[in-house]
Amino acid sequence: MAVNYDFIVIGGGSSGSALASNLATKGPTLLIERGANHTAYPQSSVRQGWPQITAIAWDHIQNRGSGHWTGTANILGGGSALNGAVCWRGERSIFESLGFELASVESAFEMLEDRLCTANDDADTEYMNAFRSAWEEHGYEPIDSAPGLSSWVENVTSVTTIQRARTLLPITGTRQPASDLFEDDLLRNDGNLTVFLLTKAKRVLFNDNKVAIGVEINSPSGDASIYIRNGGKVFLNTGAYETPKLLMLSGIGPDNTLAKYGIPKVYGNNAVGQNLIDRKEASIGIPTLKSLEGSDIGVLDYAAISNDYWASIAHTHAFAWGNVIQGCGVCDVKHRTPACIEQMLGALLFYGMGRDSNIAFYYVAQRRPLTRGNVTLASADFRDPPIVHDGWSMEYEELTASNKHDLDVFVDAVQDLVVDFLRNTTLIERLGQSSGSTNEGPFLGELTEAYFDARMAIAGLDDELDQCTFLDYFKIADTFCTNWDECTPSIPSFPRNDRRKVRDIVFKTLASSQHMAGTCKAGAVVDKGTLSVMGVQGLYIGDLSVVTEPVDTHPMMTAMALGLLLGESTDRVPSADFEATPVIMALLGIATVAGLFFLWACTWIRQSIISQPFRHEDMEHVEPQSFFDIFAQNGSQQRKVDGAIELGNVGTELTPQPADNSDGAGIDVSSQQDTSMPGGKRPRLMKWSNVSCVYHTKTPGKSKKSITTLFNNSGCMREGEVTAIMGPSGAAKSTLLDILAGRKSVGAISGTFSVLGRSFSMSGRGRDGLDDLGNSIQGVSAYIPQQEYFYPTQTCGEVIRFTANMKFGKANQKEERTILVRACLDAVGLESEAYASRKIGGELAGGVMVRGLSGGERKRLALASVLALKPKMLFIDELTSGLDSENAFVTMKLLKDLSVKMHVATLIIIHQPSPDTFALFDSLILLSKGRCLFSDSCSNLATFYRSNYDESIPTNTILADDLIVKASAYESFDDNAMRMTVDPSITEDFIEAEEGGLSSITSLIVDGNDSLNFTSISRAFFKLFVIFHRNLVNQYIRNITNVGARLASYSGLSLIIGAVFWKVGITDSDRGLTFEESNIVLRTNLYLMNVSYLLPFSTIPVFFADKKFLAAESALGLYPTWMYGMSQVFLEFLFLTLMSTIEAAIVIPMCGLYNPTMPAAVNFLTTAAILIVSGLVGSTMVFCCSIWLPTQDLAFLTGSTVVTISLSLSGGFLPFTEMPDLPHTFQWISPIKYSFQAMTIAQLKGTSAEKVIDLAGYDTPASISDNMWILYGIFFALSFLTALGMARVKEVR
Ligand SMILES: Cc1cc2nc3c(=O)[nH]c(=O)nc-3n(C[C@H](O)[C@H](O)[C@H](O)COP(=O)(O)OP(=O)(O)OC[C@H]3O[C@@H](n4cnc5c(N)ncnc54)[C@H](O)[C@@H]3O)c2cc1C
């Protein structure tokens, strides 16, 4: 039932039928008519049947003022199906006052005359001739009125004319009511017109924006609501009584009326129902004692028209009908009770008419009355007729000035057109009576019999009817008229010389003309020109209610013309044009996916087929070079520039130190002395003194607590030396290492530092100086964490190359990179030809294990990768843990050799070094519960033992263990009692104390920025590209299990949805889904939103693995973390676009999510675009949570809470119009709302179910594009947040 139309016309009467037939040429139109089809009544088409059809298809109403009977048609065709069928054009002034172009008005009239109104071009009959001749005698001038009323006839000078109208009911043939226009060739409506008969409109429906959206109806099958499409229109054409009533029932009307009946106000307008024009007529019978030929022909079509009034004649059928309908003329006005009228109508219906009568029906009407009445509601029940007050009264004394003016006009009219007319013309003789004073007494004899005949023809002898008697009229005659000279021979008879008596008789004789109009006046209720109802949108009035002034003579054609003109001026409802934005977005998405695939394919082909990086052959191809040679070249170049010092150890061959080089304690000290340096000591690259670290903690309910973990530590790192940090667990080894490496992220740090000649001092408050220290250190150092992180799918060569790329940029050519890779691997003992292309292995994000390097090999690779950075300082957190003692020694030996040869100052945490390993250390920092027991060259350990413990230094084999035992046993932290040995030179001023001076130190810094010749912007791009490429290769090309699993879950789920919601969107109608069908599609859309927003949760572990990797890698300081964040967000964007495109490709055809009003390709692209952007938002939400939240559980909890809330506010479960205020307010924060809305609009826009969008409030915003822009906005905001979150990721140490 609830199907969308472009236009709904309520009321299929004269104007409504014309309007509907025109609108149907522009789009699907519904005409709602409360009555039955006029063709169901044979009386409606035959000439003599029209009184009966009027009696049948008539809804009566009694005027409260005058008591006159009136009413509205209740049949398809309205008044045109039951009226007198006279076609007069309305005056120009009527249309001018409504704002219509006269040219189009004239065409409308011509069209109506051509289609419906037959011209009366038969020869005049004797009956008509009698009247016409009499009018001519009386001074009226016949004119050719074929084009209609005189106002449309050029060159008419006389104001008293005789005109002849056209008719809907030709003498031969059948009636052509307005509804015949439906069949008209010119108005071919292509099946667009639907007519609901016996259906009553209850009220017009509006949305919150006061836009008309449909109509509530009551039909034989019950109540229902029918809607128009967006941009469609509703028209009220229910006549001057019903139209204001419907407006009021719809909430538009006087405030007090709406309040009285509890009708929700849409727009208050006191003018609704005012200005009722119920033009009056007086029916007068003229006795025809002579039988006139052709008395049945002239049907209200002959008229004598003067300036203020007119008169017309009718055939015999019309007389009886006129007496009944036109005010129950045979009754005194006081007896015009409903029962009386109904019985008369019943009698009329039963007996029928068509008998000969001896009375010529003649009626007189005023043209431009001043009296105005009003229409108001009788109740809020649509079934109750409105209360009509015509502005008149039953008592003369109560008449208003306007009434009296109108009554005067009537008296003039009767005087002119009846009294004087009968006296001064020969009409009375022509009708069979003799004129002159010889006629004695009141009207008795033949005339009286004629009266009674007429009465008997229409009336039974019921009591009720007895009250409606001619006696009053006879009484008048008895009382006032004794002869022809005194009284006019008419019914009622009028005294000739007493105007006051004439006025009284006229007043009693007046009746409604049934030409009501003006109750929704243009300029007060509707806008002039458009006829659009004020205060609302999409609602128009097209019937006689809108006229401002009385329509002259018969108004039916004016009503029809209004319908046509309104239809003509109504634009087509724009078809649901598809929106370009989603289509462009989808194309861009698909192009991106194609690009991704291309990139993927190219990389795969390059790596798998053309040149796998660092293949065996590549390695063989390059000349093997010693890493130290490469380093020495760079170093000596630098030194040449600075020319300050020479490094004697450069190029020295690495050999384990012979045992005989040890001192008495067996410690190898050969490498601890650099004889080339003045004073025999190597330069210190870094030193620190009084370094402390305090944690401030606060437990609930307790006061703030400070825990000092590191106390006043001092020490230094010398070039070419390895310094070990040792101590039992909890000794703060890592704390010290992290502070010195510039990686400490928590705790208040204090102390003074000197790094390559730059001094830093920290007070322990905030992070003052800490970041500067970190930046200075990280620029020249490298850090190897305890747990090294590599992409398991990366090869060893790639790891080194990546580090080199990050450090040195693009300047070095491929071959140089290969040489470097080879040298680095060889330097750490990983044979480059075998290892360069070997995968590192480990657990992939997603859980799959990849075979690869052993623990020792990984440690070496970690070392090799930092070698590529050519650091001056190396910080290592437990390089040997997890290795057997042999492996540990070999690794440490390697480190020692590298340190010496590269002049690197190495600081390493070590737990339990073997004696051989311990022997490799140049210096030692021994910590115990944060205190420093020893911080000096290992050669001073003997002194340490002697002076602090009064012991000789233990043998080499137990020295390391004994030191740990000493540190573990050390309980007292009384500074005075503490036994501590610290290199005394540390406290000296760095620059002055340092042999060689600052310049010689800084000259050793190998800084890519200086040695390479390219700008920081291009380096940033290069770095970004390298990171992007590495992540693309490792996460999306080599981690095929993860990619495959994600692809499989998206496509699998899409297939399941397709199977479950199989073809739900397919409908036979080319106007799309019905309301009921659309319900299921909405559910499908909602389910799809679940996929877009919930499926990404499966990737949380992947995001966390990523975060962990980034945290570890960011510690190396190779690149700014935002670069990683950006590349990851972009990679996800590409991948998700691919996923969503696949989802769209499966789901749309399987579920049949087609909107038939859009081209199929556009439909697909639009839906795909929405799914893509929804997938992006859903996934980025999860991504963002994963990056910002510390644990997976929390990310799951937060993400799922956000999505659940978002789903509940999406409008999919509960339409927005049904939502309570609070959630309704929060709907805007739900991204799923926009996704769901966009999908719903895409599916339903322009279809029969389009109104669902409006009714459920899925129109904020109303276009797909706007919803998508918001989603893209959310996506970019979330992406930015995610990248920001990634930029902040670092290891908490
Ligand atoms: C007896 C009689 C004789 C007349 N003779 C002539 C004549 O000879 N020449 C002339 O020019 N004029 C004549 N008129 C006047 C002319 O018929 C009307 O002025 C004209 O029909 C008005 O057109 P309309 O479209 O405004 O209203 P109508 O033609 O009355 O149309 C209103 C339509 O709305 C329908 N309707 C009302 N309420 C609802 C609802 N809630 N839901 C659905 N449908 C509804 C009605 O059933 C009706 O079909 C005569 C009128 C009458 C009553």
The ligand as a Gaussian input file, in Angstrom:
#p B3LYP/6-31G(d) Opt

LIG

0 1
 C      -25.668000      20.853000      -8.059000
 C      -24.562000      21.660000      -8.611000
 C      -24.730000      22.220000      -9.862000
 C      -23.705000      22.968000     -10.362000
 N      -23.825000      23.423000     -11.622000
 C      -22.758000      24.042000     -12.178000
 C      -22.786000      24.365000     -13.527000
 O      -23.714000      24.060000     -14.242000
 N      -21.701000      24.994000     -14.036000
 C      -20.647000      25.317000     -13.293000
 O      -19.712000      25.939000     -13.796000
 N      -20.596000      25.001000     -11.997000
 C      -21.619000      24.331000     -11.441000
 N      -21.541000      23.934000     -10.154000
 C      -20.334000      24.251000      -9.376000
 C      -19.137000      23.351000      -9.760000
 O      -19.544000      22.040000      -9.931000
 C      -18.093000      23.446000      -8.679000
 O      -17.814000      24.803000      -8.489000
 C      -16.824000      22.720000      -9.044000
 O      -17.090000      21.380000      -9.289000
 C      -15.833000      22.852000      -7.921000
 O      -14.683000      22.122000      -8.248000
 P      -13.679000      21.682000      -7.127000
 O      -12.622000      20.902000      -7.794000
 O      -13.270000      22.846000      -6.369000
 O      -14.501000      20.753000      -6.167000
 P      -15.377000      19.419000      -6.480000
 O      -15.633000      19.370000      -7.931000
 O      -16.485000      19.497000      -5.565000
 O      -14.343000      18.313000      -6.142000
 C      -14.008000      17.960000      -4.822000
 C      -13.756000      16.465000      -4.812000
 O      -13.075000      16.140000      -3.639000
 C      -13.587000      14.924000      -3.146000
 N      -13.252000      14.911000      -1.715000
 C      -13.678000      15.763000      -0.774000
 N      -13.129000      15.455000       0.399000
 C      -12.338000      14.390000       0.194000
 C      -11.496000      13.625000       1.020000
 N      -11.346000      13.894000       2.302000
 N      -10.808000      12.607000       0.483000
 C      -10.936000      12.321000      -0.833000
 N      -11.729000      12.998000      -1.656000
 C      -12.424000      14.032000      -1.151000
 C      -15.033000      14.982000      -3.446000
 O      -15.620000      13.700000      -3.460000
 C      -15.002000      15.641000      -4.801000
 O      -14.966000      14.687000      -5.848000
 C      -22.557000      23.189000      -9.625000
 C      -22.410000      22.642000      -8.384000
 C      -23.405000      21.868000      -7.886000
 C      -23.228000      21.238000      -6.574000

